[in-house]
Amino acid sequence: MTTTPLQNDRFLRALARQPVDRTPVWMMRQAGRYLPEYRASRADAGSFMDLCRNHDLACEVTLQPLERYPLDAAILFSDILTIPDAMGLGLYFETGEGPKFRKTVRTSEEVAALSVPDAERDLDYVMRAVSTIRRELNGRMPLIGFSGSPWTLATYMVEGGSSKDFRHLKTMLYDTPDTMHQLLDTLAHAVTDYLNAQIRAGAQAVQIFDTWGGALSTPAYLEFSLRYMEQIVSGLIREHDGRHVPVILFTKNGGQWLEHIACAGADALGIDWSTELSDARARVGHKVALQGNLDPNVLFARPRLSAPKWLGCWRATVTALATCLTWVTVSASLPTPITSPPLWRRCTNSARSITAIFQRTQTHSTQEPIDERFTRRPVVYRSL
Ligand SMILES: Cc1c2[nH]c(c1CCC(=O)O)Cc1[nH]c(c(CCC(=O)O)c1C)Cc1[nH]c(c(CCC(=O)O)c1C)Cc1[nH]c(c(C)c1CCC(=O)O)C2
């Protein structure tokens, strides 16, 4: 891959804890069902997985939010469950019910029968999407690649889909910990190979989503989740195309373990809204960059209600020497599917809130140069 100079490197600078002119922004699920153009592409593809498997359409939907919002990074359009799918478990999505697998993995025989997919061959559609997106971005901003953590992938593989109490998984953990370790070790190898293939294909930063690590006790988190993320981080390519490739670890509801997570070798930690940025900074020192902390539901509030919360984040960010990256998880808050007028209105309100947040932030951070992208009202809001 030839290196095109980056026109916007705020995100990578923040991850390297270098000064930035303003806090970079990207959103989890920045491409998704809240966008009418996403729903049109998904309809063209046929299903969510068909959309992921078509590299041109996956590229198209990755770029869609960048046309609407002043974002500082693109995130690969794919899913964390592509690895278990490539292991032969048969991923499918049932409307309104989330992901499901045709086969589950619950016994030591089933765990032993799993093999690590060849990322370049079995997940070639992901790598093709990464290189297509990089080509189309043409240096506009960096591209984030991602994977689920071994623990989080295991929750879906053992339970066969989403779960409230992780009964089968936790039974395996307490009853046959060796089988659990064998499964997690296989997954850690698979995730390492998968992320390295994404980096070789052009991902400029990678994030590991440990969505369900927070469901564990402290000793179990350290033994069954963090340990395997650490193993992955130590096996990742950290230098590619003449640039450092930063790694971000995010354990949802993992605020109590930040000191431990900060020692896992990653460049940055994602935190959710239950942890204050200033507390997080005080606890991890300057070992890592921080991103996140905004409750996605703030986007449903009227702009003047949203602004103070955002400003709180902003002040903490500035105090933290502009080394924090704002990552807004909108996924959980997006209504599905968006068809009825009230839902449309909520969506429009979210969009307005985003604009207002940006404008207020700009107004109140007087040292910052005014960025005209934040003061202009994007055309898209008028058409919504
Ligand atoms: C747990 C998890 C999954 N997927 C993911 C996680 C970890 C993050 C988190 O904590 O939420 C990560 C993910 N999923 C998706 C992305 C794409 C990149 C982006 O953020 O824009 C990313 C980074 C697309 C997607 N992944 C999914 C969609 C919705 C598909 C559709 O209906 O069009 C998208 C855009 C499907 C998915 N995939 C998954 C679930 C639970 C669901 C169903 C959720 C729902 O129905 O809203 C598994």
The ligand as a Gaussian input file, in Angstrom:
#p B3LYP/6-31G(d) Opt

LIG

0 1
 C      -21.530000      -6.682000      20.629000
 C      -21.186000      -6.150000      19.248000
 C      -21.730000      -6.586000      18.021000
 N      -21.149000      -5.830000      17.013000
 C      -20.281000      -4.929000      17.555000
 C      -20.262000      -5.142000      18.958000
 C      -19.334000      -4.451000      19.929000
 C      -19.767000      -3.084000      20.262000
 C      -20.831000      -2.965000      21.287000
 O      -20.492000      -3.032000      22.466000
 O      -22.023000      -2.762000      20.912000
 C      -19.411000      -3.966000      16.866000
 C      -19.890000      -3.354000      15.611000
 N      -21.040000      -3.621000      14.869000
 C      -21.065000      -2.839000      13.774000
 C      -19.881000      -2.075000      13.740000
 C      -19.532000      -1.228000      12.505000
 C      -18.768000      -0.063000      12.597000
 C      -19.454000       1.188000      13.157000
 O      -19.373000       1.397000      14.364000
 O      -20.003000       1.990000      12.355000
 C      -19.169000      -2.349000      14.905000
 C      -17.871000      -1.738000      15.416000
 C      -22.097000      -2.817000      12.725000
 C      -23.399000      -3.393000      13.012000
 N      -23.675000      -4.568000      13.654000
 C      -25.021000      -4.788000      13.642000
 C      -25.652000      -3.707000      12.962000
 C      -27.131000      -3.571000      12.688000
 C      -27.405000      -4.316000      11.430000
 C      -28.656000      -3.860000      10.726000
 O      -29.738000      -4.244000      11.173000
 O      -28.545000      -3.165000       9.702000
 C      -24.646000      -2.839000      12.554000
 C      -24.789000      -1.580000      11.754000
 C      -25.682000      -5.994000      14.181000
 C      -25.220000      -6.449000      15.508000
 N      -23.980000      -6.909000      15.795000
 C      -23.895000      -7.219000      17.139000
 C      -25.158000      -6.970000      17.717000
 C      -25.484000      -7.165000      19.192000
 C      -25.998000      -6.525000      16.686000
 C      -27.473000      -6.261000      16.733000
 C      -27.724000      -4.947000      17.324000
 C      -28.999000      -4.314000      16.779000
 O      -29.891000      -5.022000      16.276000
 O      -29.056000      -3.102000      16.871000
 C      -22.699000      -7.704000      17.808000

